[in-house]
Amino acid sequence: MRSGAPIAVAPAHLDSVESWDRATLEAFQLAQLRVQLARLARDSAYYAPLFRQLDWNVDELCSLADLSKLPFTTKPDYINTMSAQAPFGKFMTVPQDEVRRMHFSSGTTSAPSPQFWSEHDLDRWAGLYARHARAQDIGPGDIVQCMFSYTWFVGGLGATAGYQRAGAMVIPAGSQDTERQINTLFTYGSTVLCGTPSFITHLAEEVRKRGRDPFASTVRSIMMGGEPGASIPATRRRIEALWGARAYDAYGCLEFQPIAGDCTAQAGPHLAEDFAYAEVVDAETGAAVADGTPGVLVLTHLDKQAGPLVRWWTGDIVVRDSTPCSCGRTHARLVGGVRGRADDMLVVRGVNVFPSAVEELVRATPGLGDEYQLVINASVHDAAGFMKSIHVRVEQIDASANATELAAQLTQEIKQRLQVGALVEVLPQGTLARSTHKAKRVVRE
């Protein structure tokens, strides 16, 4: 692998804010929250009436814990403010002529909803993305082939601005035209790839089909986002082995760009804690959970101007570690990245099962490919409607292996590691659909 060992000291390009001690960081967050919430109480068409209804004012925010007195803001809350007569909704908090960009959600679970950026917000976004790029040792001399989508979605343009600011050359390749992607990376010597884990894996497969070796390419670093994968050990190992490059995780969503990014220590993506205040809460009760305990990530913008949100319910399950990292950064890390979605969590005989846990076992099983699906249908429910097992579809990449034995091996691993029963369906390679954007892992039939 063309990389050095994880660094043990802070790099020279570390932003000063990244190494603040916890007390300094929390004092900064509290001061920023007071300013931000006072502005929302004055200017926000959504939050100003909400605060009045709650009889709440910013003077009550005496500690970071006091933020929990305010309700969560959810996706339905956001969408319900929009209508044919008011397509922008009520979360735009600057005059419309100060908005410089509008991106949209994917619209997979509801109508596409917009989010807004001012000139300040775009500058901040690029700066934070550049910070994550530098944390992965990416900068001048690198050629970044960006394979995130550029249409509607936030991924492509955000990455491009960040890598450019970090000093790299960027090829805005998008997520289509596999043939041209391959020709480009070998012709121009791309040193960095960024895209979803599923597309990065698919691209390696296609390179091999053409008689070339992805390991022999000039790629030395891969940044992945848009879906879980780069923080799942088996997935990271497989992608690093395919490409001979270090694989890094990045995390963001439409509403918060970016949220977190890996450093060279690969010990979990660092939250951008000077940009967003992060809480991790119990998915059922909404109460704060301790570091090391899985919970839903809840975020509040500290300085966003055009579309700030308070206690935004991301729906993403994470585990936070607030101890300093060996890289020298003190911002908290999300160990294991995003473990799954709260709404994708499966409860099987009282056991919580996340798709990422199944992925780890699939990709650690010799003879099986990278693609998999968790199928939810009548076969996994008992007479009362509760889940009694899981149904996993996988692909066989070793034609000489026995499919029945592969299924039995994975079934046993799932039982031992996850403590649930499983029906494993082994399919020929190429059966399951490939994705150039976000792979759909939970399929309901």
Buried (B, 14 or more C-beta within 10 A) or exposed (E): EEEEEBBEEBBEEBBEBBBBEBEEBBEBBBEBBBEBBBBBBEBBBBBBEBBEEEEBEBEBBEEBEBBBEBEBBBBEBBBEBBEEEEEBBBBBBBEEEBBBBBBBBBEEEEEEBBBBBBBBBBBBBBBBBBBBBBBBBBBEEBBBBBBBBBEBBBBBBBBBBBBBBBBBBBBBBBBBEBEEBBEBBBEEEBBBBBBBBBBBBBBBBBBEEEEEEBBEBBBBBBBBBBBBBBBBEBBBEBBBBBBBBBBBBBBBBBBBBBBBBBBBBBBBBBBBBBBBBBBBBEBEEBEBBEBEEBBBBBBBBBBBBBBBBBBBBBBBBBBBBBEBBBBBBBBBBBBBBBBBBBEBBBEBEEEBBBBBBBBBBBBBBEBBBBBBBBBBEEEBEEEEEEBBBBBBBBBBBEEEBEBEEBBEBBBEBBEEEBEBBBBBBBBEBEBBEBBBBBBEBBBEE
